[in-house]
Each structure stands twice: as C-alpha cells, then as structure tokens.
C-alpha cells in the first residue's frame, strides 16, 4: 500500500510514519512529489491495519496497491523515473538512441561503428562481449577482450557503453567496463542475476523475454528494484507468435500499455523485433510515435561479414538516414531526438 502525506506535513510526522512502518516489519520507499510525499510500504505479506495508519499524524489517506509489482508501479511512484545517460535523461522529453553492433568482433569494427553512430547522433554505444546463442557452436563473444575494446571505444568517442551481463559471477567484471548493464531476453527471469545487478548502482536495461507477458517483465524489474537499484529501463524487443515472416512480433502496444502501469523508462528494440534490416526503420518510427523513451538499434559497418545478427543490422549510412526520420516523427508528437 501507499501512504499519502498531507500537503505541508511536518518532517516529524513523516518520520513518525516511517518508524511505525518499520516497527511492523515492513520497508519504506519514499517518493517526493512537488506538493506531497508518498510513502510506499513494501516487504512481507502480513496484513496492515489501514485505519490505524490513517490516524497517524500528517497522513492524508492510505491507498492499497493492487498490482503484484509494487516498486515498479505508478501507484507507488507517480512521477516518471529519469535516468542520467551521457548528459541526457532517459525518460525525459527526448528520445535517446543506443546503437552499435550485436557483438564486438574486432578493434577496427567496434571503433569504426562507434565513430559512425556518434556522428549520426546516438547517445550510447551498444556491443556484446558475452553472447548467449541458441547454438553452442555459434560465436560466443570475445569476453573480457571485448569489454576492453568497448572501453577503448568509449575513450575515443565519449559514448557510454551498454553491454550484456549473462551470469551473477560476471556482474563485477562487466561492471568495471559497462555504464549500463543489459539483461537479455533469455535472462529476463534469471532471478539470481536480477538480484546481483539489483545490488549495484549502475542502470540496468532489462529486455522482455520472447514468451513473457508484460506483467512478468514488471515482476522481473521488481527483483532489481527490491534490492535497491532504482535505475531500471524496460525493453520491448518483440515476442514469439505464430508469424514466421519476422524474427519476432513487435508488440508496439506494450509501449503505451507499460506507460500506463509503470514509471520506468521504456526502450524499444526494432532490430530484434523484426530480424530484417529493411523493417527496422518502420518499426523504429512506430516506437517513437507510440511514446518510447529510447531505442536500441544494431549497426554494423559490414553486416554481410557480421558474426551475429547481420541480417538485422543497419549500415552506418542507413542508420544516419533513420536518425533523421526518427527526429521528424519525434517532433511531430511533441518530442525531440
């Protein structure tokens, strides 16, 4: 439940409510609004005497939170969360773009791509050093060498790094290089990993699993939030349906639907959603129009030589052209890129 404090409630009243909640075995989550403070009650499933809470000094009203996800809920945190990234805010009025190759393959490849996406206007560089693949015989990434190359690309361009972490034991190592942890679709319900990144202070880009519901995505985010890391971005990257023409089905509905349920920023992934570079542009434009806070797009200087996901990767000139078209759509819906 959430406890809404009266406008102008004294600090002693607020502290009294916090102490009462903690004495009864719960934890608190504070959300400061422009006029009122909201105190979220989270923790165990014990019943709470709402009438007793409502009688505490300074309390305006007590509201139950019906959604199973508490910290991710708009009820608990009515104001949209913004996350700093490269001097901008994910979740603000601007649409941010994360771009780069599916995987880091060589020094030449990652540096060439990093310079190209920066010139086109990208906010951050993506690239996988560790790659979860369907086949054990497919390219699995360069590991720490890939992380070192990403760090070199950041040094050369100033772009922060978004890269995937696949296991709890890799969180510390990847965190030495990454600016944003990416939890991939296959790991969306790797609860040990979610808890591990939740104990860090780095932003987390959490991708929706191909067969997972929006509520399951929000509950996965709840694992991260419950460990203290409130800098979580949700990523819609397509779901599995009966349609085989595209790699996945881009659930553009999920963008506004999630916005109605959570304060967390929503990122769209038109590359994995479609699986074909020709479809990335139209899906990206739809995502901007639907209200996505950002996009993550695969870019490779020579997609025909890519060791993973070449079919869905844009060449730098095509990415630059798409940035211009996305900018026009953003302006048409009262936003900027």
C-alpha beads as a LAMMPS data file, in Angstrom:
LAMMPS data file: protein, C-alpha beads

337 atoms
336 bonds

1 atom types
1 bond types

-500.0 500.0 xlo xhi
-500.0 500.0 ylo yhi
-500.0 500.0 zlo zhi

Masses

1 110.0

Atoms # bond

1 1 1 0.000 0.000 0.000
2 1 1 0.985 3.653 -0.212
3 1 1 0.605 6.329 2.434
4 1 1 -0.079 9.812 1.084
5 1 1 1.093 12.512 3.467
6 1 1 -0.793 15.785 3.833
7 1 1 0.427 18.780 1.892
8 1 1 2.984 20.539 4.046
9 1 1 3.182 17.678 6.567
10 1 1 5.912 18.209 9.149
11 1 1 9.142 16.240 8.917
12 1 1 8.415 14.830 12.386
13 1 1 5.090 13.451 11.095
14 1 1 6.783 11.824 8.124
15 1 1 9.459 10.309 10.328
16 1 1 6.780 9.018 12.689
17 1 1 5.043 7.192 9.842
18 1 1 8.338 5.698 8.649
19 1 1 9.140 4.456 12.153
20 1 1 5.670 2.921 12.523
21 1 1 6.023 1.053 9.222
22 1 1 9.500 -0.255 10.056
23 1 1 8.473 -1.301 13.575
24 1 1 5.807 -3.519 11.998
25 1 1 8.346 -5.392 9.870
26 1 1 7.995 -3.546 6.564
27 1 1 10.326 -1.429 4.474
28 1 1 9.559 2.003 3.090
29 1 1 10.039 3.576 -0.314
30 1 1 9.878 7.376 -0.353
31 1 1 8.609 9.290 -3.382
32 1 1 8.849 13.068 -3.170
33 1 1 6.257 14.896 -5.262
34 1 1 6.011 18.633 -5.863
35 1 1 3.344 19.012 -3.175
36 1 1 3.144 15.734 -1.257
37 1 1 5.303 12.892 -0.045
38 1 1 4.222 9.320 -0.775
39 1 1 5.487 6.556 1.487
40 1 1 5.357 3.103 -0.066
41 1 1 5.003 0.126 2.256
42 1 1 6.800 -2.948 0.941
43 1 1 8.080 -6.220 2.336
44 1 1 6.233 -9.154 3.824
45 1 1 2.628 -10.234 3.238
46 1 1 1.403 -9.540 6.741
47 1 1 -1.868 -7.585 6.925
48 1 1 -1.661 -3.902 7.791
49 1 1 -4.258 -2.047 9.847
50 1 1 -5.026 0.697 7.336
51 1 1 -7.313 2.543 9.759
52 1 1 -4.529 2.734 12.321
53 1 1 -2.123 4.074 9.704
54 1 1 -4.688 6.642 8.528
55 1 1 -4.891 8.037 12.087
56 1 1 -1.157 8.753 12.278
57 1 1 -0.307 12.491 12.371
58 1 1 0.214 14.019 8.929
59 1 1 -1.413 11.180 6.939
60 1 1 -3.931 12.285 4.319
61 1 1 -5.010 8.877 3.053
62 1 1 -3.945 5.245 2.647
63 1 1 -4.255 3.596 -0.768
64 1 1 -3.832 -0.133 -1.474
65 1 1 -1.537 -1.136 -4.335
66 1 1 -3.311 -3.969 -6.118
67 1 1 -0.603 -4.772 -8.687
68 1 1 1.798 -7.561 -7.651
69 1 1 4.702 -5.312 -8.655
70 1 1 4.979 -2.571 -6.045
71 1 1 8.123 -0.535 -6.631
72 1 1 7.611 -0.581 -10.400
73 1 1 4.012 0.598 -10.086
74 1 1 2.777 4.079 -10.924
75 1 1 0.759 3.939 -7.702
76 1 1 3.961 3.792 -5.691
77 1 1 5.878 6.281 -7.851
78 1 1 3.508 8.593 -9.767
79 1 1 6.266 10.635 -11.430
80 1 1 8.186 9.122 -14.379
81 1 1 11.652 7.951 -13.454
82 1 1 14.522 9.583 -15.329
83 1 1 17.970 8.034 -15.571
84 1 1 21.064 10.119 -16.438
85 1 1 22.953 8.919 -19.516
86 1 1 25.672 10.870 -21.296
87 1 1 24.441 14.250 -20.112
88 1 1 20.829 13.486 -21.013
89 1 1 17.885 11.876 -19.239
90 1 1 16.346 8.549 -20.227
91 1 1 12.655 9.037 -19.553
92 1 1 12.571 12.746 -20.272
93 1 1 11.173 14.627 -23.256
94 1 1 13.970 13.484 -25.574
95 1 1 14.110 10.118 -27.288
96 1 1 17.555 8.613 -26.748
97 1 1 19.204 6.156 -29.119
98 1 1 21.632 3.367 -28.201
99 1 1 23.370 1.945 -31.270
100 1 1 26.141 -0.420 -32.217
101 1 1 26.887 -3.972 -33.308
102 1 1 25.319 -7.090 -31.866
103 1 1 28.757 -8.275 -30.805
104 1 1 32.257 -6.863 -30.562
105 1 1 34.279 -8.668 -33.217
106 1 1 37.497 -6.673 -33.572
107 1 1 39.109 -3.381 -32.627
108 1 1 38.616 -1.995 -36.136
109 1 1 34.943 -2.968 -36.226
110 1 1 33.929 -1.505 -32.859
111 1 1 35.886 1.735 -33.279
112 1 1 34.551 2.311 -36.795
113 1 1 30.993 1.686 -35.625
114 1 1 31.355 3.829 -32.504
115 1 1 32.529 6.848 -34.501
116 1 1 29.756 6.355 -37.056
117 1 1 26.880 6.133 -34.577
118 1 1 28.190 9.088 -32.600
119 1 1 28.361 11.213 -35.745
120 1 1 24.769 10.220 -36.533
121 1 1 23.602 11.380 -33.076
122 1 1 23.483 8.256 -30.907
123 1 1 23.573 8.746 -27.138
124 1 1 25.309 5.476 -26.226
125 1 1 27.170 2.564 -27.801
126 1 1 25.903 -0.999 -27.564
127 1 1 28.003 -4.083 -28.152
128 1 1 28.103 -7.606 -26.772
129 1 1 31.276 -9.008 -25.251
130 1 1 29.416 -12.080 -23.984
131 1 1 26.799 -13.514 -26.324
132 1 1 24.100 -16.039 -25.369
133 1 1 23.461 -18.021 -28.557
134 1 1 20.968 -20.720 -29.430
135 1 1 23.726 -22.936 -30.822
136 1 1 26.802 -23.771 -28.726
137 1 1 28.802 -23.670 -31.962
138 1 1 27.941 -20.049 -32.765
139 1 1 30.210 -17.120 -31.924
140 1 1 30.010 -16.561 -28.161
141 1 1 31.771 -13.210 -27.946
142 1 1 35.306 -12.095 -27.083
143 1 1 34.724 -11.964 -23.327
144 1 1 36.944 -9.579 -21.378
145 1 1 38.861 -8.684 -24.526
146 1 1 35.572 -7.412 -25.934
147 1 1 34.981 -5.352 -22.800
148 1 1 38.422 -3.806 -23.159
149 1 1 37.664 -2.868 -26.771
150 1 1 34.378 -1.285 -25.707
151 1 1 36.244 0.760 -23.105
152 1 1 38.657 1.910 -25.814
153 1 1 35.710 2.933 -27.990
154 1 1 34.253 4.911 -25.087
155 1 1 37.588 6.659 -24.589
156 1 1 37.740 7.527 -28.294
157 1 1 34.155 8.777 -28.683
158 1 1 32.833 9.663 -25.225
159 1 1 29.849 7.345 -25.734
160 1 1 28.822 5.347 -22.629
161 1 1 28.740 1.574 -23.005
162 1 1 25.679 -0.694 -22.870
163 1 1 26.675 -4.360 -22.779
164 1 1 25.119 -7.625 -21.700
165 1 1 25.853 -9.450 -18.467
166 1 1 24.901 -13.120 -18.538
167 1 1 25.571 -14.505 -15.076
168 1 1 25.816 -13.298 -11.458
169 1 1 29.527 -14.130 -11.315
170 1 1 30.169 -11.771 -14.260
171 1 1 28.460 -8.728 -12.729
172 1 1 31.583 -7.407 -11.034
173 1 1 33.809 -7.871 -14.095
174 1 1 31.333 -6.383 -16.579
175 1 1 30.670 -3.522 -14.160
176 1 1 34.318 -2.487 -14.377
177 1 1 33.717 -1.578 -18.043
178 1 1 29.994 -1.040 -18.594
179 1 1 27.992 2.123 -17.972
180 1 1 24.704 0.221 -18.338
181 1 1 24.108 -3.469 -17.684
182 1 1 21.941 -5.177 -20.279
183 1 1 19.969 -8.204 -19.092
184 1 1 18.996 -10.045 -22.257
185 1 1 15.692 -11.637 -23.146
186 1 1 16.941 -15.135 -22.356
187 1 1 17.918 -13.995 -18.853
188 1 1 14.816 -11.958 -18.021
189 1 1 13.844 -14.479 -15.344
190 1 1 17.350 -15.364 -14.214
191 1 1 16.468 -14.285 -10.690
192 1 1 19.975 -14.699 -9.283
193 1 1 21.265 -12.345 -11.988
194 1 1 18.447 -9.851 -11.361
195 1 1 19.298 -9.765 -7.659
196 1 1 23.000 -9.329 -8.443
197 1 1 22.527 -6.300 -10.712
198 1 1 19.985 -5.005 -8.202
199 1 1 22.766 -4.716 -5.632
200 1 1 24.746 -2.373 -7.904
201 1 1 24.164 1.304 -8.637
202 1 1 24.528 1.064 -12.428
203 1 1 21.492 1.463 -14.706
204 1 1 20.008 -1.788 -15.998
205 1 1 18.393 -2.320 -19.403
206 1 1 16.013 -5.240 -18.865
207 1 1 14.758 -6.931 -22.025
208 1 1 11.394 -8.674 -22.203
209 1 1 11.605 -12.389 -22.888
210 1 1 10.241 -13.634 -26.207
211 1 1 7.466 -15.585 -24.466
212 1 1 6.883 -13.390 -21.430
213 1 1 3.953 -11.166 -20.555
214 1 1 4.233 -7.526 -19.629
215 1 1 3.385 -8.374 -16.029
216 1 1 6.216 -10.904 -15.917
217 1 1 8.553 -8.205 -17.247
218 1 1 7.421 -5.834 -14.496
219 1 1 7.873 -8.541 -11.864
220 1 1 11.402 -9.161 -13.169
221 1 1 12.089 -5.449 -12.780
222 1 1 10.708 -5.687 -9.249
223 1 1 13.539 -8.088 -8.346
224 1 1 16.089 -5.445 -9.327
225 1 1 14.241 -2.587 -7.648
226 1 1 13.713 -4.546 -4.437
227 1 1 17.483 -4.877 -3.999
228 1 1 17.926 -1.115 -4.067
229 1 1 18.784 -0.326 -7.689
230 1 1 16.065 2.031 -8.916
231 1 1 17.688 2.784 -12.287
232 1 1 15.868 0.253 -14.456
233 1 1 14.848 0.609 -18.108
234 1 1 12.387 -1.838 -19.652
235 1 1 12.987 -3.002 -23.220
236 1 1 10.315 -4.243 -25.626
237 1 1 12.177 -6.397 -28.160
238 1 1 9.423 -8.450 -29.750
239 1 1 7.562 -11.556 -28.669
240 1 1 7.163 -15.008 -30.181
241 1 1 3.932 -15.578 -32.121
242 1 1 2.768 -17.900 -34.890
243 1 1 4.032 -15.488 -37.586
244 1 1 7.330 -16.757 -39.108
245 1 1 7.988 -13.897 -41.554
246 1 1 9.715 -11.738 -38.960
247 1 1 12.127 -12.862 -36.265
248 1 1 9.642 -11.794 -33.587
249 1 1 6.414 -9.796 -33.476
250 1 1 6.997 -6.197 -32.382
251 1 1 4.477 -5.561 -29.600
252 1 1 4.143 -1.813 -30.138
253 1 1 1.055 -1.961 -27.891
254 1 1 3.368 -2.734 -24.989
255 1 1 4.897 0.743 -25.061
256 1 1 1.754 2.732 -24.134
257 1 1 0.415 -0.165 -22.057
258 1 1 3.538 -0.219 -19.897
259 1 1 3.479 3.575 -19.654
260 1 1 0.038 3.252 -18.031
261 1 1 1.391 0.871 -15.402
262 1 1 4.948 1.850 -14.555
263 1 1 7.143 4.892 -14.031
264 1 1 10.167 3.136 -15.533
265 1 1 11.511 4.300 -18.925
266 1 1 10.585 2.153 -21.934
267 1 1 13.155 1.324 -24.625
268 1 1 12.207 -0.269 -27.950
269 1 1 14.390 -2.715 -29.884
270 1 1 13.292 -2.698 -33.547
271 1 1 16.266 -4.842 -34.578
272 1 1 15.385 -7.984 -32.616
273 1 1 11.683 -7.293 -33.060
274 1 1 11.880 -7.660 -36.829
275 1 1 15.090 -9.514 -37.648
276 1 1 15.372 -7.793 -41.052
277 1 1 17.185 -4.507 -41.605
278 1 1 14.515 -3.375 -44.106
279 1 1 11.909 -3.481 -41.317
280 1 1 13.985 -1.828 -38.597
281 1 1 13.212 1.694 -39.797
282 1 1 9.399 1.409 -39.919
283 1 1 9.337 -0.326 -36.518
284 1 1 11.601 2.344 -35.027
285 1 1 9.353 5.130 -36.300
286 1 1 6.317 3.377 -34.835
287 1 1 8.073 3.093 -31.475
288 1 1 8.859 6.803 -31.387
289 1 1 5.258 7.647 -32.248
290 1 1 3.988 5.235 -29.571
291 1 1 5.956 7.035 -26.843
292 1 1 9.145 5.022 -26.376
293 1 1 11.751 6.826 -24.270
294 1 1 14.563 5.391 -26.351
295 1 1 15.613 2.828 -28.926
296 1 1 18.408 0.293 -29.144
297 1 1 19.433 -0.374 -32.744
298 1 1 22.024 -2.699 -34.242
299 1 1 24.545 -1.056 -36.576
300 1 1 27.458 -2.761 -38.317
301 1 1 29.815 -1.347 -40.988
302 1 1 29.745 -4.632 -42.938
303 1 1 26.629 -6.622 -41.973
304 1 1 27.377 -9.318 -44.543
305 1 1 30.512 -10.178 -42.526
306 1 1 28.911 -9.941 -39.069
307 1 1 29.458 -12.897 -36.743
308 1 1 25.955 -12.451 -35.293
309 1 1 22.704 -10.747 -36.324
310 1 1 23.976 -9.377 -39.624
311 1 1 20.542 -9.636 -41.258
312 1 1 19.034 -7.112 -38.871
313 1 1 21.976 -4.692 -38.695
314 1 1 21.873 -1.313 -40.395
315 1 1 24.859 0.049 -42.242
316 1 1 26.036 3.403 -40.846
317 1 1 24.580 5.449 -43.727
318 1 1 21.184 3.804 -43.296
319 1 1 21.328 4.421 -39.561
320 1 1 22.133 8.092 -40.133
321 1 1 19.171 8.386 -42.504
322 1 1 16.894 6.707 -39.949
323 1 1 18.002 9.133 -37.251
324 1 1 16.737 11.988 -39.411
325 1 1 13.379 10.316 -39.976
326 1 1 13.001 9.495 -36.270
327 1 1 13.777 13.112 -35.441
328 1 1 10.912 14.219 -37.682
329 1 1 8.466 11.795 -36.039
330 1 1 9.591 12.849 -32.562
331 1 1 8.946 16.496 -33.393
332 1 1 5.537 15.613 -34.843
333 1 1 4.453 14.142 -31.485
334 1 1 5.879 16.985 -29.413
335 1 1 9.207 15.448 -28.508
336 1 1 12.814 15.683 -29.664
337 1 1 15.631 13.297 -30.586

Bonds

1 1 1 2
2 1 2 3
3 1 3 4
4 1 4 5
5 1 5 6
6 1 6 7
7 1 7 8
8 1 8 9
9 1 9 10
10 1 10 11
11 1 11 12
12 1 12 13
13 1 13 14
14 1 14 15
15 1 15 16
16 1 16 17
17 1 17 18
18 1 18 19
19 1 19 20
20 1 20 21
21 1 21 22
22 1 22 23
23 1 23 24
24 1 24 25
25 1 25 26
26 1 26 27
27 1 27 28
28 1 28 29
29 1 29 30
30 1 30 31
31 1 31 32
32 1 32 33
33 1 33 34
34 1 34 35
35 1 35 36
36 1 36 37
37 1 37 38
38 1 38 39
39 1 39 40
40 1 40 41
41 1 41 42
42 1 42 43
43 1 43 44
44 1 44 45
45 1 45 46
46 1 46 47
47 1 47 48
48 1 48 49
49 1 49 50
50 1 50 51
51 1 51 52
52 1 52 53
53 1 53 54
54 1 54 55
55 1 55 56
56 1 56 57
57 1 57 58
58 1 58 59
59 1 59 60
60 1 60 61
61 1 61 62
62 1 62 63
63 1 63 64
64 1 64 65
65 1 65 66
66 1 66 67
67 1 67 68
68 1 68 69
69 1 69 70
70 1 70 71
71 1 71 72
72 1 72 73
73 1 73 74
74 1 74 75
75 1 75 76
76 1 76 77
77 1 77 78
78 1 78 79
79 1 79 80
80 1 80 81
81 1 81 82
82 1 82 83
83 1 83 84
84 1 84 85
85 1 85 86
86 1 86 87
87 1 87 88
88 1 88 89
89 1 89 90
90 1 90 91
91 1 91 92
92 1 92 93
93 1 93 94
94 1 94 95
95 1 95 96
96 1 96 97
97 1 97 98
98 1 98 99
99 1 99 100
100 1 100 101
101 1 101 102
102 1 102 103
103 1 103 104
104 1 104 105
105 1 105 106
106 1 106 107
107 1 107 108
108 1 108 109
109 1 109 110
110 1 110 111
111 1 111 112
112 1 112 113
113 1 113 114
114 1 114 115
115 1 115 116
116 1 116 117
117 1 117 118
118 1 118 119
119 1 119 120
120 1 120 121
121 1 121 122
122 1 122 123
123 1 123 124
124 1 124 125
125 1 125 126
126 1 126 127
127 1 127 128
128 1 128 129
129 1 129 130
130 1 130 131
131 1 131 132
132 1 132 133
133 1 133 134
134 1 134 135
135 1 135 136
136 1 136 137
137 1 137 138
138 1 138 139
139 1 139 140
140 1 140 141
141 1 141 142
142 1 142 143
143 1 143 144
144 1 144 145
145 1 145 146
146 1 146 147
147 1 147 148
148 1 148 149
149 1 149 150
150 1 150 151
151 1 151 152
152 1 152 153
153 1 153 154
154 1 154 155
155 1 155 156
156 1 156 157
157 1 157 158
158 1 158 159
159 1 159 160
160 1 160 161
161 1 161 162
162 1 162 163
163 1 163 164
164 1 164 165
165 1 165 166
166 1 166 167
167 1 167 168
168 1 168 169
169 1 169 170
170 1 170 171
171 1 171 172
172 1 172 173
173 1 173 174
174 1 174 175
175 1 175 176
176 1 176 177
177 1 177 178
178 1 178 179
179 1 179 180
180 1 180 181
181 1 181 182
182 1 182 183
183 1 183 184
184 1 184 185
185 1 185 186
186 1 186 187
187 1 187 188
188 1 188 189
189 1 189 190
190 1 190 191
191 1 191 192
192 1 192 193
193 1 193 194
194 1 194 195
195 1 195 196
196 1 196 197
197 1 197 198
198 1 198 199
199 1 199 200
200 1 200 201
201 1 201 202
202 1 202 203
203 1 203 204
204 1 204 205
205 1 205 206
206 1 206 207
207 1 207 208
208 1 208 209
209 1 209 210
210 1 210 211
211 1 211 212
212 1 212 213
213 1 213 214
214 1 214 215
215 1 215 216
216 1 216 217
217 1 217 218
218 1 218 219
219 1 219 220
220 1 220 221
221 1 221 222
222 1 222 223
223 1 223 224
224 1 224 225
225 1 225 226
226 1 226 227
227 1 227 228
228 1 228 229
229 1 229 230
230 1 230 231
231 1 231 232
232 1 232 233
233 1 233 234
234 1 234 235
235 1 235 236
236 1 236 237
237 1 237 238
238 1 238 239
239 1 239 240
240 1 240 241
241 1 241 242
242 1 242 243
243 1 243 244
244 1 244 245
245 1 245 246
246 1 246 247
247 1 247 248
248 1 248 249
249 1 249 250
250 1 250 251
251 1 251 252
252 1 252 253
253 1 253 254
254 1 254 255
255 1 255 256
256 1 256 257
257 1 257 258
258 1 258 259
259 1 259 260
260 1 260 261
261 1 261 262
262 1 262 263
263 1 263 264
264 1 264 265
265 1 265 266
266 1 266 267
267 1 267 268
268 1 268 269
269 1 269 270
270 1 270 271
271 1 271 272
272 1 272 273
273 1 273 274
274 1 274 275
275 1 275 276
276 1 276 277
277 1 277 278
278 1 278 279
279 1 279 280
280 1 280 281
281 1 281 282
282 1 282 283
283 1 283 284
284 1 284 285
285 1 285 286
286 1 286 287
287 1 287 288
288 1 288 289
289 1 289 290
290 1 290 291
291 1 291 292
292 1 292 293
293 1 293 294
294 1 294 295
295 1 295 296
296 1 296 297
297 1 297 298
298 1 298 299
299 1 299 300
300 1 300 301
301 1 301 302
302 1 302 303
303 1 303 304
304 1 304 305
305 1 305 306
306 1 306 307
307 1 307 308
308 1 308 309
309 1 309 310
310 1 310 311
311 1 311 312
312 1 312 313
313 1 313 314
314 1 314 315
315 1 315 316
316 1 316 317
317 1 317 318
318 1 318 319
319 1 319 320
320 1 320 321
321 1 321 322
322 1 322 323
323 1 323 324
324 1 324 325
325 1 325 326
326 1 326 327
327 1 327 328
328 1 328 329
329 1 329 330
330 1 330 331
331 1 331 332
332 1 332 333
333 1 333 334
334 1 334 335
335 1 335 336
336 1 336 337
